[in-house]
Amino acid sequence: MSVNIKVIGEGCDRCDTLFNNTIEAVAELQLDAEIEKIENLIEIVKLGVLSAPSLMVDGKLLVSGQVASTEKIIKLLKKYQ
């Protein structure tokens, strides 16, 4: 079963770093996941996210307003394996 991951932010360097760290974490875990980058402000508001960058997995906000390291993301995603 595929995991839906959203990296949320308006395209800043910090958002790009979180996106790249997420890709690395998914690859290391060999997780079956769909990774989306949400940069449209209207979509961000619809998701209820108030700070960027943020990481949402299967509709649950796991990281908000910070760039999580690849290692931290791996820890957060292990329960989705």
C-alpha positions, 0 to 999 in steps of 0.5 A, spaced: 500 500 500 502 506 497 503 512 502 501 519 500 507 524 502 506 531 501 512 536 502 508 543 503 511 550 502 511 555 497 518 553 493 523 556 498 530 553 499 528 550 506 522 547 502 526 544 497 531 541 502 525 538 506 523 535 499 530 532 498 531 529 505 524 526 504 526 523 497 532 520 500 529 517 506 523 514 502 529 511 498 533 509 504 527 505 507 525 503 500 518 505 502 512 505 497 510 512 497 507 518 492 511 524 494 508 531 492 510 538 493 505 542 494 507 550 493 500 553 491 498 557 497 490 556 496 492 548 496 496 549 502 491 553 506 486 548 504 490 543 507 490 547 514 498 548 514 500 554 517 507 554 517 512 552 512 516 547 510 511 542 513 511 534 511 504 531 511 504 523 511 497 520 509 493 526 511 497 527 518 502 533 519 508 530 522 513 536 521 511 543 521 515 550 520 522 546 520 527 542 515 527 535 518 533 531 517 533 525 513 535 521 519 529 524 522 524 523 517 526 516 516 524 515 524 518 518 522 516 514 516 518 507 519 511 506 522 509 506 515 513 500 512 
